[in-house]
Amino acid sequence: MTPSTSLLHRCALGLWFLGLGFLGLLRWWMRYSRDAQVFADAVMHAWLWGSLGLTAIGAIWVARAFAAHRRHRDAR
């Protein structure tokens, strides 16, 4: 019998992705507020779309961990 993992252990990678995505969006916002040329620079595109992608992956990961935790808890 394996010990059950806590919700924090299940969400750790998703929370890490969410944090990286948030920091990337913050970096994009800092550059946007300085230059205000949103679609003129390829670097701004990379920051924006990469950060949004990381945030989406993190949110999906955390949502799946919560759903699995709820299913596991309800099965008891």
Summary of the structure (lengths in Angstrom):
residues: 76
radius of gyration: 17.1
end to end distance: 14.9
largest distance: 57.1
contacts: 197
relative contact order: 0.20
helix: 83%
strand: 0%
